[in-house]
């Protein structure tokens, strides 16, 4: 399983012979090193409909014909535009040709009327990847470890202001006990600056078995 960081909260996940694009925000993203029309993918996963997570989804879905996996409300909005999507709800799980996706709780706004934000628990190649999306710290994260664990990789927002901050992300690692913690949603804008060395120090105290892996924008890491 290989993760490539495209900036902010946008990721490419190569696993099970397929490429998954998560929360596409490249156009207008000051941290992005690639353009939306350069992206090739088989799936597009969307956690919620705020512009910094969905802005390039429609154009990429139309150009690539990729399969979209998202919440039911976002799927409905895309369907009204002629784009078919797998609309799911929290707790739902669906199998695909690369593995499976389960929608899990994210405490955040949805960006659509009557909707909800989500995170993803992706199982593929014998590994479990938790992509938190935009969320506050919640004790429900313990379910990832106690019910669905062990988690190999947890991709967590750390920039504060709109999401968890570094201290909360360290506690999240205690709740989840992942093998690796990968930070995201930080340093894109002045309001969401974060110190990853501080994250390492805090995670070492809260969850000593967890290694913090910072992936530079444009870089890849294989887990």
Rosetta blueprint (number, residue, H / E / L):
1 X L
2 X E
3 X E
4 X E
5 X E
6 X L
7 X L
8 X L
9 X L
10 X L
11 X E
12 X E
13 X E
14 X E
15 X E
16 X L
17 X L
18 X E
19 X E
20 X E
21 X E
22 X E
23 X L
24 X L
25 X L
26 X L
27 X L
28 X L
29 X L
30 X L
31 X L
32 X L
33 X L
34 X L
35 X L
36 X H
37 X H
38 X H
39 X L
40 X L
41 X L
42 X L
43 X E
44 X E
45 X E
46 X L
47 X L
48 X L
49 X L
50 X L
51 X H
52 X H
53 X H
54 X H
55 X L
56 X L
57 X H
58 X H
59 X H
60 X H
61 X H
62 X H
63 X H
64 X H
65 X L
66 X L
67 X E
68 X E
69 X E
70 X E
71 X E
72 X H
73 X H
74 X H
75 X H
76 X H
77 X H
78 X H
79 X H
80 X H
81 X L
82 X L
83 X L
84 X L
85 X E
86 X E
87 X E
88 X E
89 X L
90 X L
91 X L
92 X L
93 X E
94 X E
95 X E
96 X E
97 X L
98 X L
99 X E
100 X E
101 X E
102 X E
103 X E
104 X E
105 X E
106 X L
107 X L
108 X L
109 X L
110 X L
111 X L
112 X L
113 X L
114 X L
115 X L
116 X L
117 X L
118 X E
119 X E
120 X E
121 X E
122 X E
123 X E
124 X E
125 X L
126 X L
127 X E
128 X E
129 X E
130 X E
131 X E
132 X L
133 X L
134 X L
135 X L
136 X L
137 X L
138 X L
139 X H
140 X H
141 X H
142 X H
143 X H
144 X H
145 X H
146 X H
147 X L
148 X L
149 X L
150 X L
151 X L
152 X L
153 X E
154 X E
155 X E
156 X E
157 X E
158 X L
159 X L
160 X L
161 X L
162 X L
163 X L
164 X L
165 X L
166 X H
167 X H
168 X H
169 X H
170 X H
171 X H
172 X H
173 X H
174 X H
175 X H
176 X H
177 X L
178 X L
179 X L
180 X E
181 X E
182 X E
183 X E
184 X E
185 X L
186 X L
187 X L
188 X L
189 X L
190 X H
191 X H
192 X H
193 X L
194 X L
195 X L
196 X H
197 X H
198 X H
199 X H
200 X H
201 X H
202 X H
203 X H
204 X H
205 X H
206 X H
207 X L
208 X L
209 X L
210 X L
211 X E
212 X E
213 X L
214 X L
215 X L
216 X L
217 X L
218 X L
219 X L
220 X E
221 X E
222 X E
223 X L
